[in-house]
């Protein structure tokens, strides 16, 4: 009944259920791996991220971010710098077997799509996960 009166209840419902279930509450981390900058005050909505937020967002080491205006230039920057994705092209991966030239997309020729190689942010993401797991082991960052 409580969640009938909560804005965007889907963003907190499952977290609440899991943290209140004895069989799950000690298996959680207090992180959704999402970068957000809240409005100040009253901290009711995250503000729309833009290029001025890019450096802190990347340094955070998390995998997701919220929220962006449609077609904001920061999304192009994420594509270019993090995903190494060209305009209107797929994000490259180990499965791209074509040669990179100025007229041809190397991802237009596919190899094994099951091959995954870490991208440039993988090291930072690994550090983030390692730190969260260390906190989980010490039980200092669970269901708060």
N, C-alpha and C positions, 0 to 999 in steps of 0.2 A: 504494500500500500504506500509506503514511503516513496518509492520510486515513481509513483504516478504524479508526484508533485515536484519532481526534480528535472531541471532543464538538462537535456542531453543525458538522460539516465543510462543509456547504453555505454557511456564512457565510465561509469562507476559501478554498475550493477554486478557484473561478473567478478570484479575485484572484491566487492563486499561479500558476495556469496563465498568465494574461495577463502578469504581471510576469516570468515566466521565458521568455516567447516573444519572440525578438529582434524580430519584426515588430510587436509591440504594446507592449513595455515602455517605450518613450519616448513613448507616446501616452496615458498614464494620469495621473490625479491621485490623490494619497494622501488621498482623502476619499470617504466614502460618503454625505455630506450627511445624516448621522444624528446626533441628539443622544442621548447616553447618559451616565449617571452610574454609574460602576463602584462595586461594594462595596469597602470599604476596611478592612483587607486581606481577602482576598488577590487582589482584582481578577479574579475568575473569572466573575462574573455581574453584569450591570447591575442596579441596584436599580430597583424599581418607581417610576416618576415619579408625583408628586402635585402638589397646588397649590403647595407650597413650592418646587418646581422650575420653576414656570411662567415667571417673569420671566427667568431665565437661559436657559431653553429658547427663548423668543421672541427674546431678544437675540442668540442664537447665529446666527440667520439661515439655519439649515439647513431642509431641506424635510421631514425625517422625524424621528421620535423613537421610542425604545424603552426600556423596556417599561412597560406600564400594567396596572393591575388592572382587571378587568371592571367597567364602570360607575363608575369613579373620577370624582369631581367635576371633576378637571382636564380630562377629556375634554369635559365640558359647557362649561367655560371656553374651550377651544380652539374648539369649535363657535360659541360666542357671540362671542368677541372677535376671532378670526382668520378663521374661515370665514363669520361673520355668519349663521349657520344657526340658525333657530328650532327648538324642540323638535319632533322627529319630522317635520322638513321637509327638503327638499333645500337644498343650499348655493346661495345666490342667485348669479346671473351676469347677463351682459348679455342672456341669452335670456329672462329673466323680464319679461314685458310687462304683467302685471297691476298694478293699483294696490295700494299697501300700505295696508291698513286693519287695524283690530284684529280683524276677523272674517274677513279673506280673505288668503291667502298670495299674494304677487305672483308666485310661481313656479308657481301653479296654471294660469297662462296662459303658454304658451311662444311665443317668437319663434324666431330663428335659433340653434339649439344650437351652431353652429360659431363663434359670436362669443365671444371670450374677452377679458375685461378684467382687468387686474391688480388683486388685492385689496390690503388694507392692509399685508400683509407683503411685497409684491412688491419694494419698494424695498430692503429689508434683504436679501432673497434675491439681488437683482441685485448688491449690494455683495459678498456672499459669493462668488458665481460670478466676479465680476471679480477679486477677490483670489486665488481659486484659479487662474484663468487666468494672472494675472501670475506666480504661483509656477511654473506649468507652463512658461511662456515662459522663465523663468530656470532651469528644470530643477532647482529646489531641493526639489521636493515630488513626486517620482516614485518609485514602487515601493520604498518603504522598509519 
